[in-house]
Amino acid sequence: MVAARIQSIRDDPGGPDAGRVFVLDDATAARLATFFDVVACRDLVLVWKIDVDDNILMLRSIRAEHVE
């Protein structure tokens, strides 16, 4: 389930599964999504932003970790 949700974010990083948006100190926007990992029985937090590099949109991961 977590892998499918992350893939849906990669396919459409601004879409309905993309979580919440917040503004960083450098005035760029980042997104936050949380998932429950049923195998490990803990939450997974994923924070990312969309950057442009050589006119190519890139999903850049800022933080991904399990939360106890």
PDB file of N, H, CA, C and O in Angstrom:
ATOM      1  N   MET A   1       0.815  -1.198   0.000  1.00  0.00           N
ATOM      2  CA  MET A   1       0.000   0.000   0.000  1.00  0.00           C
ATOM      3  C   MET A   1       0.857   1.260   0.000  1.00  0.00           C
ATOM      4  O   MET A   1       0.573   2.209  -0.731  1.00  0.00           O
ATOM      5  N   VAL A   2       1.908   1.269   0.821  1.00  0.00           N
ATOM      6  H   VAL A   2       2.138   0.498   1.415  1.00  0.00           H
ATOM      7  CA  VAL A   2       2.772   2.444   0.890  1.00  0.00           C
ATOM      8  C   VAL A   2       3.451   2.673  -0.455  1.00  0.00           C
ATOM      9  O   VAL A   2       3.494   3.800  -0.946  1.00  0.00           O
ATOM     10  N   ALA A   3       3.978   1.612  -1.048  1.00  0.00           N
ATOM     11  H   ALA A   3       3.943   0.696  -0.648  1.00  0.00           H
ATOM     12  CA  ALA A   3       4.643   1.744  -2.346  1.00  0.00           C
ATOM     13  C   ALA A   3       3.676   2.260  -3.403  1.00  0.00           C
ATOM     14  O   ALA A   3       4.058   3.079  -4.238  1.00  0.00           O
ATOM     15  N   ALA A   4       2.438   1.796  -3.381  1.00  0.00           N
ATOM     16  H   ALA A   4       2.128   1.131  -2.702  1.00  0.00           H
ATOM     17  CA  ALA A   4       1.445   2.259  -4.350  1.00  0.00           C
ATOM     18  C   ALA A   4       1.128   3.740  -4.143  1.00  0.00           C
ATOM     19  O   ALA A   4       0.953   4.480  -5.111  1.00  0.00           O
ATOM     20  N   ARG A   5       1.055   4.166  -2.902  1.00  0.00           N
ATOM     21  H   ARG A   5       1.198   3.565  -2.115  1.00  0.00           H
ATOM     22  CA  ARG A   5       0.767   5.584  -2.620  1.00  0.00           C
ATOM     23  C   ARG A   5       1.929   6.462  -3.048  1.00  0.00           C
ATOM     24  O   ARG A   5       1.722   7.527  -3.629  1.00  0.00           O
ATOM     25  N   ILE A   6       3.153   6.022  -2.766  1.00  0.00           N
ATOM     26  H   ILE A   6       3.321   5.157  -2.294  1.00  0.00           H
ATOM     27  CA  ILE A   6       4.322   6.791  -3.193  1.00  0.00           C
ATOM     28  C   ILE A   6       4.379   6.855  -4.715  1.00  0.00           C
ATOM     29  O   ILE A   6       4.717   7.898  -5.275  1.00  0.00           O
ATOM     30  N   GLN A   7       4.055   5.763  -5.388  1.00  0.00           N
ATOM     31  H   GLN A   7       3.780   4.916  -4.934  1.00  0.00           H
ATOM     32  CA  GLN A   7       4.040   5.782  -6.855  1.00  0.00           C
ATOM     33  C   GLN A   7       2.977   6.745  -7.375  1.00  0.00           C
ATOM     34  O   GLN A   7       3.202   7.429  -8.374  1.00  0.00           O
ATOM     35  N   SER A   8       1.829   6.808  -6.717  1.00  0.00           N
ATOM     36  H   SER A   8       1.646   6.252  -5.905  1.00  0.00           H
ATOM     37  CA  SER A   8       0.795   7.744  -7.151  1.00  0.00           C
ATOM     38  C   SER A   8       1.259   9.183  -6.985  1.00  0.00           C
ATOM     39  O   SER A   8       0.889  10.051  -7.776  1.00  0.00           O
ATOM     40  N   ILE A   9       2.069   9.441  -5.960  1.00  0.00           N
ATOM     41  H   ILE A   9       2.369   8.736  -5.318  1.00  0.00           H
ATOM     42  CA  ILE A   9       2.638  10.779  -5.770  1.00  0.00           C
ATOM     43  C   ILE A   9       3.648  11.073  -6.874  1.00  0.00           C
ATOM     44  O   ILE A   9       3.686  12.186  -7.397  1.00  0.00           O
ATOM     45  N   ARG A  10       4.466  10.086  -7.233  1.00  0.00           N
ATOM     46  H   ARG A  10       4.435   9.181  -6.809  1.00  0.00           H
ATOM     47  CA  ARG A  10       5.421  10.292  -8.322  1.00  0.00           C
ATOM     48  C   ARG A  10       4.706  10.579  -9.634  1.00  0.00           C
ATOM     49  O   ARG A  10       5.133  11.437 -10.406  1.00  0.00           O
ATOM     50  N   ASP A  11       3.618   9.860  -9.885  1.00  0.00           N
ATOM     51  H   ASP A  11       3.271   9.162  -9.259  1.00  0.00           H
ATOM     52  CA  ASP A  11       2.871  10.043 -11.133  1.00  0.00           C
ATOM     53  C   ASP A  11       2.178  11.399 -11.187  1.00  0.00           C
ATOM     54  O   ASP A  11       2.090  12.010 -12.252  1.00  0.00           O
ATOM     55  N   ASP A  12       1.684  11.873 -10.043  1.00  0.00           N
ATOM     56  H   ASP A  12       1.756  11.377  -9.177  1.00  0.00           H
ATOM     57  CA  ASP A  12       0.950  13.139  -9.990  1.00  0.00           C
ATOM     58  C   ASP A  12       1.274  13.826  -8.661  1.00  0.00           C
ATOM     59  O   ASP A  12       0.472  13.762  -7.729  1.00  0.00           O
ATOM     60  N   PRO A  13       2.453  14.490  -8.556  1.00  0.00           N
ATOM     61  CA  PRO A  13       2.897  15.029  -7.274  1.00  0.00           C
ATOM     62  C   PRO A  13       2.022  16.137  -6.706  1.00  0.00           C
ATOM     63  O   PRO A  13       2.173  16.484  -5.535  1.00  0.00           O
ATOM     64  N   GLY A  14       1.131  16.693  -7.478  1.00  0.00           N
ATOM     65  H   GLY A  14       1.008  16.412  -8.430  1.00  0.00           H
ATOM     66  CA  GLY A  14       0.231  17.712  -6.962  1.00  0.00           C
ATOM     67  C   GLY A  14      -1.200  17.228  -6.857  1.00  0.00           C
ATOM     68  O   GLY A  14      -2.104  18.013  -6.572  1.00  0.00           O
ATOM     69  N   GLY A  15      -1.412  15.956  -7.083  1.00  0.00           N
ATOM     70  H   GLY A  15      -0.678  15.318  -7.314  1.00  0.00           H
ATOM     71  CA  GLY A  15      -2.763  15.401  -7.138  1.00  0.00           C
ATOM     72  C   GLY A  15      -3.388  15.130  -5.786  1.00  0.00           C
ATOM     73  O   GLY A  15      -2.865  15.563  -4.759  1.00  0.00           O
ATOM     74  N   PRO A  16      -4.512  14.412  -5.776  1.00  0.00           N
ATOM     75  CA  PRO A  16      -5.281  14.208  -4.555  1.00  0.00           C
ATOM     76  C   PRO A  16      -4.572  13.376  -3.484  1.00  0.00           C
ATOM     77  O   PRO A  16      -4.937  13.464  -2.312  1.00  0.00           O
ATOM     78  N   ASP A  17      -3.570  12.573  -3.851  1.00  0.00           N
ATOM     79  H   ASP A  17      -3.273  12.502  -4.804  1.00  0.00           H
ATOM     80  CA  ASP A  17      -2.839  11.773  -2.862  1.00  0.00           C
ATOM     81  C   ASP A  17      -1.580  12.462  -2.363  1.00  0.00           C
ATOM     82  O   ASP A  17      -0.777  11.858  -1.652  1.00  0.00           O
ATOM     83  N   ALA A  18      -1.407  13.720  -2.731  1.00  0.00           N
ATOM     84  H   ALA A  18      -2.059  14.210  -3.309  1.00  0.00           H
ATOM     85  CA  ALA A  18      -0.139  14.401  -2.495  1.00  0.00           C
ATOM     86  C   ALA A  18       0.026  14.967  -1.090  1.00  0.00           C
ATOM     87  O   ALA A  18       1.089  15.505  -0.784  1.00  0.00           O
ATOM     88  N   GLY A  19      -0.951  14.871  -0.250  1.00  0.00           N
ATOM     89  H   GLY A  19      -1.815  14.433  -0.499  1.00  0.00           H
ATOM     90  CA  GLY A  19      -0.787  15.350   1.117  1.00  0.00           C
ATOM     91  C   GLY A  19      -0.968  16.850   1.236  1.00  0.00           C
ATOM     92  O   GLY A  19      -1.672  17.465   0.435  1.00  0.00           O
ATOM     93  N   ARG A  20      -0.336  17.433   2.231  1.00  0.00           N
ATOM     94  H   ARG A  20       0.235  16.933   2.882  1.00  0.00           H
ATOM     95  CA  ARG A  20      -0.481  18.855   2.555  1.00  0.00           C
ATOM     96  C   ARG A  20       0.710  19.655   2.050  1.00  0.00           C
ATOM     97  O   ARG A  20       1.826  19.142   1.966  1.00  0.00           O
ATOM     98  N   VAL A  21       0.461  20.915   1.714  1.00  0.00           N
ATOM     99  H   VAL A  21      -0.446  21.332   1.782  1.00  0.00           H
ATOM    100  CA  VAL A  21       1.500  21.820   1.228  1.00  0.00           C
ATOM    101  C   VAL A  21       1.869  22.793   2.344  1.00  0.00           C
ATOM    102  O   VAL A  21       1.000  23.262   3.079  1.00  0.00           O
ATOM    103  N   PHE A  22       3.168  23.096   2.466  1.00  0.00           N
ATOM    104  H   PHE A  22       3.873  22.715   1.868  1.00  0.00           H
ATOM    105  CA  PHE A  22       3.608  24.129   3.388  1.00  0.00           C
ATOM    106  C   PHE A  22       4.783  24.876   2.773  1.00  0.00           C
ATOM    107  O   PHE A  22       5.452  24.360   1.878  1.00  0.00           O
ATOM    108  N   VAL A  23       5.032  26.089   3.252  1.00  0.00           N
ATOM    109  H   VAL A  23       4.488  26.508   3.979  1.00  0.00           H
ATOM    110  CA  VAL A  23       6.072  26.950   2.696  1.00  0.00           C
ATOM    111  C   VAL A  23       7.343  26.819   3.530  1.00  0.00           C
ATOM    112  O   VAL A  23       7.300  26.879   4.759  1.00  0.00           O
ATOM    113  N   LEU A  24       8.475  26.640   2.849  1.00  0.00           N
ATOM    114  H   LEU A  24       8.510  26.591   1.851  1.00  0.00           H
ATOM    115  CA  LEU A  24       9.775  26.545   3.504  1.00  0.00           C
ATOM    116  C   LEU A  24      10.366  27.939   3.725  1.00  0.00           C
ATOM    117  O   LEU A  24       9.840  28.931   3.220  1.00  0.00           O
ATOM    118  N   ASP A  25      11.455  28.004   4.478  1.00  0.00           N
ATOM    119  H   ASP A  25      11.882  27.198   4.888  1.00  0.00           H
ATOM    120  CA  ASP A  25      12.098  29.289   4.776  1.00  0.00           C
ATOM    121  C   ASP A  25      12.560  30.021   3.526  1.00  0.00           C
ATOM    122  O   ASP A  25      12.618  31.250   3.524  1.00  0.00           O
ATOM    123  N   ASP A  26      12.894  29.289   2.453  1.00  0.00           N
ATOM    124  H   ASP A  26      12.848  28.290   2.455  1.00  0.00           H
ATOM    125  CA  ASP A  26      13.359  29.928   1.220  1.00  0.00           C
ATOM    126  C   ASP A  26      12.203  30.302   0.286  1.00  0.00           C
ATOM    127  O   ASP A  26      12.430  30.607  -0.884  1.00  0.00           O
ATOM    128  N   ALA A  27      10.966  30.281   0.796  1.00  0.00           N
ATOM    129  H   ALA A  27      10.781  30.033   1.747  1.00  0.00           H
ATOM    130  CA  ALA A  27       9.748  30.657   0.077  1.00  0.00           C
ATOM    131  C   ALA A  27       9.329  29.649  -0.991  1.00  0.00           C
ATOM    132  O   ALA A  27       8.447  29.945  -1.796  1.00  0.00           O
ATOM    133  N   THR A  28       9.940  28.472  -1.014  1.00  0.00           N
ATOM    134  H   THR A  28      10.657  28.231  -0.360  1.00  0.00           H
ATOM    135  CA  THR A  28       9.486  27.413  -1.910  1.00  0.00           C
ATOM    136  C   THR A  28       8.473  26.548  -1.166  1.00  0.00           C
ATOM    137  O   THR A  28       8.411  26.573   0.063  1.00  0.00           O
ATOM    138  N   ALA A  29       7.693  25.794  -1.906  1.00  0.00           N
ATOM    139  H   ALA A  29       7.744  25.773  -2.905  1.00  0.00           H
ATOM    140  CA  ALA A  29       6.662  24.951  -1.304  1.00  0.00           C
ATOM    141  C   ALA A  29       7.140  23.504  -1.216  1.00  0.00           C
ATOM    142  O   ALA A  29       7.807  23.000  -2.119  1.00  0.00           O
ATOM    143  N   ALA A  30       6.794  22.859  -0.132  1.00  0.00           N
ATOM    144  H   ALA A  30       6.252  23.269   0.602  1.00  0.00           H
ATOM    145  CA  ALA A  30       7.070  21.430   0.047  1.00  0.00           C
ATOM    146  C   ALA A  30       5.750  20.748   0.368  1.00  0.00           C
ATOM    147  O   ALA A  30       4.771  21.402   0.730  1.00  0.00           O
ATOM    148  N   ARG A  31       5.732  19.446   0.234  1.00  0.00           N
ATOM    149  H   ARG A  31       6.527  18.915  -0.060  1.00  0.00           H
ATOM    150  CA  ARG A  31       4.533  18.666   0.524  1.00  0.00           C
ATOM    151  C   ARG A  31       4.847  17.610   1.575  1.00  0.00           C
ATOM    152  O   ARG A  31       5.975  17.128   1.680  1.00  0.00           O
ATOM    153  N   LEU A  32       3.832  17.263   2.344  1.00  0.00           N
ATOM    154  H   LEU A  32       2.916  17.655   2.260  1.00  0.00           H
ATOM    155  CA  LEU A  32       3.957  16.273   3.404  1.00  0.00           C
ATOM    156  C   LEU A  32       2.852  15.248   3.245  1.00  0.00           C
ATOM    157  O   LEU A  32       1.681  15.598   3.098  1.00  0.00           O
ATOM    158  N   ALA A  33       3.232  13.975   3.274  1.00  0.00           N
ATOM    159  H   ALA A  33       4.184  13.691   3.392  1.00  0.00           H
ATOM    160  CA  ALA A  33       2.251  12.892   3.263  1.00  0.00           C
ATOM    161  C   ALA A  33       2.659  11.877   4.324  1.00  0.00           C
ATOM    162  O   ALA A  33       3.846  11.613   4.516  1.00  0.00           O
ATOM    163  N   THR A  34       1.684  11.317   4.999  1.00  0.00           N
ATOM    164  H   THR A  34       0.720  11.531   4.842  1.00  0.00           H
ATOM    165  CA  THR A  34       1.953  10.263   5.975  1.00  0.00           C
ATOM    166  C   THR A  34       1.231   9.003   5.532  1.00  0.00           C
ATOM    167  O   THR A  34       0.166   9.060   4.917  1.00  0.00           O
ATOM    168  N   PHE A  35       1.820   7.881   5.850  1.00  0.00           N
ATOM    169  H   PHE A  35       2.685   7.834   6.350  1.00  0.00           H
ATOM    170  CA  PHE A  35       1.282   6.575   5.492  1.00  0.00           C
ATOM    171  C   PHE A  35       1.426   5.679   6.703  1.00  0.00           C
ATOM    172  O   PHE A  35       2.334   5.866   7.512  1.00  0.00           O
ATOM    173  N   PHE A  36       0.537   4.706   6.837  1.00  0.00           N
ATOM    174  H   PHE A  36      -0.201   4.554   6.179  1.00  0.00           H
ATOM    175  CA  PHE A  36       0.689   3.708   7.884  1.00  0.00           C
ATOM    176  C   PHE A  36       1.219   2.436   7.254  1.00  0.00           C
ATOM    177  O   PHE A  36       0.588   1.867   6.363  1.00  0.00           O
ATOM    178  N   ASP A  37       2.374   1.989   7.715  1.00  0.00           N
ATOM    179  H   ASP A  37       2.887   2.451   8.439  1.00  0.00           H
ATOM    180  CA  ASP A  37       3.005   0.756   7.240  1.00  0.00           C
ATOM    181  C   ASP A  37       2.452  -0.394   8.078  1.00  0.00           C
ATOM    182  O   ASP A  37       2.841  -0.561   9.234  1.00  0.00           O
ATOM    183  N   VAL A  38       1.552  -1.185   7.505  1.00  0.00           N
ATOM    184  H   VAL A  38       1.236  -1.049   6.566  1.00  0.00           H
ATOM    185  CA  VAL A  38       0.901  -2.252   8.262  1.00  0.00           C
ATOM    186  C   VAL A  38       1.858  -3.384   8.598  1.00  0.00           C
ATOM    187  O   VAL A  38       1.637  -4.107   9.570  1.00  0.00           O
ATOM    188  N   VAL A  39       2.909  -3.551   7.819  1.00  0.00           N
ATOM    189  H   VAL A  39       3.088  -2.964   7.030  1.00  0.00           H
ATOM    190  CA  VAL A  39       3.881  -4.606   8.106  1.00  0.00           C
ATOM    191  C   VAL A  39       4.727  -4.236   9.318  1.00  0.00           C
ATOM    192  O   VAL A  39       4.913  -5.055  10.218  1.00  0.00           O
ATOM    193  N   ALA A  40       5.240  -3.008   9.346  1.00  0.00           N
ATOM    194  H   ALA A  40       5.089  -2.343   8.615  1.00  0.00           H
ATOM    195  CA  ALA A  40       6.082  -2.559  10.458  1.00  0.00           C
ATOM    196  C   ALA A  40       5.266  -1.969  11.601  1.00  0.00           C
ATOM    197  O   ALA A  40       5.813  -1.693  12.669  1.00  0.00           O
ATOM    198  N   CYS A  41       3.963  -1.772  11.396  1.00  0.00           N
ATOM    199  H   CYS A  41       3.518  -1.997  10.529  1.00  0.00           H
ATOM    200  CA  CYS A  41       3.060  -1.177  12.398  1.00  0.00           C
ATOM    201  C   CYS A  41       3.552   0.182  12.885  1.00  0.00           C
ATOM    202  O   CYS A  41       3.595   0.446  14.087  1.00  0.00           O
ATOM    203  N   ARG A  42       3.918   1.036  11.942  1.00  0.00           N
ATOM    204  H   ARG A  42       3.882   0.822  10.966  1.00  0.00           H
ATOM    205  CA  ARG A  42       4.328   2.394  12.285  1.00  0.00           C
ATOM    206  C   ARG A  42       4.081   3.309  11.098  1.00  0.00           C
ATOM    207  O   ARG A  42       3.877   2.857   9.972  1.00  0.00           O
ATOM    208  N   ASP A  43       4.104   4.597  11.374  1.00  0.00           N
ATOM    209  H   ASP A  43       4.270   4.965  12.289  1.00  0.00           H
ATOM    210  CA  ASP A  43       3.851   5.589  10.339  1.00  0.00           C
ATOM    211  C   ASP A  43       5.115   5.887   9.544  1.00  0.00           C
ATOM    212  O   ASP A  43       6.227   5.825  10.069  1.00  0.00           O
ATOM    213  N   LEU A  44       4.926   6.206   8.286  1.00  0.00           N
ATOM    214  H   LEU A  44       4.023   6.257   7.860  1.00  0.00           H
ATOM    215  CA  LEU A  44       6.003   6.653   7.418  1.00  0.00           C
ATOM    216  C   LEU A  44       5.686   8.083   7.012  1.00  0.00           C
ATOM    217  O   LEU A  44       4.577   8.379   6.568  1.00  0.00           O
ATOM    218  N   VAL A  45       6.659   8.963   7.165  1.00  0.00           N
ATOM    219  H   VAL A  45       7.560   8.723   7.526  1.00  0.00           H
ATOM    220  CA  VAL A  45       6.505  10.367   6.806  1.00  0.00           C
ATOM    221  C   VAL A  45       7.342  10.637   5.570  1.00  0.00           C
ATOM    222  O   VAL A  45       8.514  10.264   5.510  1.00  0.00           O
ATOM    223  N   LEU A  46       6.737  11.287   4.585  1.00  0.00           N
ATOM    224  H   LEU A  46       5.785  11.589   4.635  1.00  0.00           H
ATOM    225  CA  LEU A  46       7.432  11.617   3.353  1.00  0.00           C
ATOM    226  C   LEU A  46       7.249  13.108   3.087  1.00  0.00           C
ATOM    227  O   LEU A  46       6.122  13.601   3.031  1.00  0.00           O
ATOM    228  N   VAL A  47       8.367  13.825   2.922  1.00  0.00           N
ATOM    229  H   VAL A  47       9.282  13.424   2.967  1.00  0.00           H
ATOM    230  CA  VAL A  47       8.343  15.248   2.595  1.00  0.00           C
ATOM    231  C   VAL A  47       9.115  15.427   1.297  1.00  0.00           C
ATOM    232  O   VAL A  47      10.229  14.922   1.159  1.00  0.00           O
ATOM    233  N   TRP A  48       8.524  16.146   0.342  1.00  0.00           N
ATOM    234  H   TRP A  48       7.619  16.557   0.454  1.00  0.00           H
ATOM    235  CA  TRP A  48       9.196  16.356  -0.927  1.00  0.00           C
ATOM    236  C   TRP A  48       8.803  17.702  -1.501  1.00  0.00           C
ATOM    237  O   TRP A  48       7.851  18.335  -1.045  1.00  0.00           O
ATOM    238  N   LYS A  49       9.557  18.134  -2.516  1.00  0.00           N
ATOM    239  H   LYS A  49      10.330  17.620  -2.886  1.00  0.00           H
ATOM    240  CA  LYS A  49       9.205  19.324  -3.261  1.00  0.00           C
ATOM    241  C   LYS A  49       9.451  19.079  -4.730  1.00  0.00           C
ATOM    242  O   LYS A  49      10.181  18.164  -5.110  1.00  0.00           O
ATOM    243  N   ILE A  50       8.841  19.897  -5.545  1.00  0.00           N
ATOM    244  H   ILE A  50       8.248  20.641  -5.236  1.00  0.00           H
ATOM    245  CA  ILE A  50       8.996  19.782  -6.983  1.00  0.00           C
ATOM    246  C   ILE A  50       9.963  20.866  -7.435  1.00  0.00           C
ATOM    247  O   ILE A  50       9.723  22.051  -7.205  1.00  0.00           O
ATOM    248  N   ASP A  51      11.052  20.466  -8.074  1.00  0.00           N
ATOM    249  H   ASP A  51      11.248  19.503  -8.261  1.00  0.00           H
ATOM    250  CA  ASP A  51      12.055  21.388  -8.587  1.00  0.00           C
ATOM    251  C   ASP A  51      12.096  21.303 -10.106  1.00  0.00           C
ATOM    252  O   ASP A  51      11.630  20.333 -10.703  1.00  0.00           O
ATOM    253  N   VAL A  52      12.652  22.318 -10.706  1.00  0.00           N
ATOM    254  H   VAL A  52      13.031  23.106 -10.221  1.00  0.00           H
ATOM    255  CA  VAL A  52      12.879  22.319 -12.147  1.00  0.00           C
ATOM    256  C   VAL A  52      14.387  22.341 -12.372  1.00  0.00           C
ATOM    257  O   VAL A  52      15.083  23.212 -11.851  1.00  0.00           O
ATOM    258  N   ASP A  53      14.889  21.384 -13.148  1.00  0.00           N
ATOM    259  H   ASP A  53      14.324  20.676 -13.572  1.00  0.00           H
ATOM    260  CA  ASP A  53      16.305  21.297 -13.463  1.00  0.00           C
ATOM    261  C   ASP A  53      16.432  21.093 -14.972  1.00  0.00           C
ATOM    262  O   ASP A  53      15.994  20.071 -15.499  1.00  0.00           O
ATOM    263  N   ASP A  54      17.028  22.061 -15.667  1.00  0.00           N
ATOM    264  H   ASP A  54      17.384  22.892 -15.238  1.00  0.00           H
ATOM    265  CA  ASP A  54      17.130  22.016 -17.134  1.00  0.00           C
ATOM    266  C   ASP A  54      15.769  21.814 -17.783  1.00  0.00           C
ATOM    267  O   ASP A  54      15.621  21.010 -18.703  1.00  0.00           O
ATOM    268  N   ASN A  55      14.777  22.551 -17.295  1.00  0.00           N
ATOM    269  H   ASN A  55      14.898  23.205 -16.548  1.00  0.00           H
ATOM    270  CA  ASN A  55      13.404  22.507 -17.815  1.00  0.00           C
ATOM    271  C   ASN A  55      12.723  21.157 -17.627  1.00  0.00           C
ATOM    272  O   ASN A  55      11.758  20.855 -18.330  1.00  0.00           O
ATOM    273  N   ILE A  56      13.204  20.343 -16.696  1.00  0.00           N
ATOM    274  H   ILE A  56      13.987  20.588 -16.125  1.00  0.00           H
ATOM    275  CA  ILE A  56      12.598  19.052 -16.377  1.00  0.00           C
ATOM    276  C   ILE A  56      12.077  19.118 -14.944  1.00  0.00           C
ATOM    277  O   ILE A  56      12.824  19.444 -14.022  1.00  0.00           O
ATOM    278  N   LEU A  57      10.787  18.805 -14.760  1.00  0.00           N
ATOM    279  H   LEU A  57      10.181  18.540 -15.509  1.00  0.00           H
ATOM    280  CA  LEU A  57      10.233  18.761 -13.410  1.00  0.00           C
ATOM    281  C   LEU A  57      10.772  17.545 -12.680  1.00  0.00           C
ATOM    282  O   LEU A  57      10.765  16.434 -13.209  1.00  0.00           O
ATOM    283  N   MET A  58      11.243  17.769 -11.450  1.00  0.00           N
ATOM    284  H   MET A  58      11.248  18.672 -11.021  1.00  0.00           H
ATOM    285  CA  MET A  58      11.806  16.683 -10.652  1.00  0.00           C
ATOM    286  C   MET A  58      11.135  16.656  -9.292  1.00  0.00           C
ATOM    287  O   MET A  58      10.930  17.701  -8.676  1.00  0.00           O
ATOM    288  N   LEU A  59      10.797  15.481  -8.827  1.00  0.00           N
ATOM    289  H   LEU A  59      10.963  14.632  -9.328  1.00  0.00           H
ATOM    290  CA  LEU A  59      10.295  15.299  -7.483  1.00  0.00           C
ATOM    291  C   LEU A  59      11.523  15.036  -6.613  1.00  0.00           C
ATOM    292  O   LEU A  59      12.181  14.006  -6.759  1.00  0.00           O
ATOM    293  N   ARG A  60      11.828  15.966  -5.711  1.00  0.00           N
ATOM    294  H   ARG A  60      11.294  16.802  -5.593  1.00  0.00           H
ATOM    295  CA  ARG A  60      13.029  15.865  -4.883  1.00  0.00           C
ATOM    296  C   ARG A  60      12.619  15.541  -3.444  1.00  0.00           C
ATOM    297  O   ARG A  60      11.938  16.329  -2.788  1.00  0.00           O
ATOM    298  N   SER A  61      13.038  14.391  -2.976  1.00  0.00           N
ATOM    299  H   SER A  61      13.592  13.751  -3.508  1.00  0.00           H
ATOM    300  CA  SER A  61      12.711  13.971  -1.614  1.00  0.00           C
ATOM    301  C   SER A  61      13.540  14.774  -0.615  1.00  0.00           C
ATOM    302  O   SER A  61      14.754  14.903  -0.768  1.00  0.00           O
ATOM    303  N   ILE A  62      12.882  15.308   0.398  1.00  0.00           N
ATOM    304  H   ILE A  62      11.895  15.203   0.522  1.00  0.00           H
ATOM    305  CA  ILE A  62      13.567  16.056   1.448  1.00  0.00           C
ATOM    306  C   ILE A  62      13.777  15.168   2.670  1.00  0.00           C
ATOM    307  O   ILE A  62      14.834  15.196   3.301  1.00  0.00           O
ATOM    308  N   ARG A  63      12.753  14.380   2.992  1.00  0.00           N
ATOM    309  H   ARG A  63      11.895  14.357   2.480  1.00  0.00           H
ATOM    310  CA  ARG A  63      12.859  13.503   4.162  1.00  0.00           C
ATOM    311  C   ARG A  63      11.872  12.353   4.028  1.00  0.00           C
ATOM    312  O   ARG A  63      10.729  12.548   3.615  1.00  0.00           O
ATOM    313  N   ALA A  64      12.314  11.175   4.375  1.00  0.00           N
ATOM    314  H   ALA A  64      13.242  11.017   4.710  1.00  0.00           H
ATOM    315  CA  ALA A  64      11.450  10.006   4.428  1.00  0.00           C
ATOM    316  C   ALA A  64      11.912   9.169   5.617  1.00  0.00           C
ATOM    317  O   ALA A  64      13.067   8.745   5.671  1.00  0.00           O
ATOM    318  N   GLU A  65      11.035   8.938   6.544  1.00  0.00           N
ATOM    319  H   GLU A  65      10.097   9.282   6.500  1.00  0.00           H
ATOM    320  CA  GLU A  65      11.423   8.154   7.719  1.00  0.00           C
ATOM    321  C   GLU A  65      10.223   7.531   8.406  1.00  0.00           C
ATOM    322  O   GLU A  65       9.092   7.998   8.274  1.00  0.00           O
ATOM    323  N   HIS A  66      10.495   6.475   9.134  1.00  0.00           N
ATOM    324  H   HIS A  66      11.414   6.096   9.241  1.00  0.00           H
ATOM    325  CA  HIS A  66       9.469   5.852   9.970  1.00  0.00           C
ATOM    326  C   HIS A  66       9.383   6.612  11.289  1.00  0.00           C
ATOM    327  O   HIS A  66      10.390   7.091  11.811  1.00  0.00           O
ATOM    328  N   VAL A  67       8.194   6.712  11.808  1.00  0.00           N
ATOM    329  H   VAL A  67       7.376   6.322  11.385  1.00  0.00           H
ATOM    330  CA  VAL A  67       7.968   7.363  13.079  1.00  0.00           C
ATOM    331  C   VAL A  67       7.465   6.319  14.055  1.00  0.00           C
ATOM    332  O   VAL A  67       6.491   5.619  13.779  1.00  0.00           O
ATOM    333  N   GLU A  68       8.117   6.218  15.175  1.00  0.00           N
ATOM    334  H   GLU A  68       8.908   6.787  15.398  1.00  0.00           H
ATOM    335  CA  GLU A  68       7.720   5.240  16.190  1.00  0.00           C
ATOM    336  C   GLU A  68       6.535   5.735  16.975  1.00  0.00           C
ATOM    337  O   GLU A  68       6.059   5.044  17.876  1.00  0.00           O
TER     338      GLU A  68
END
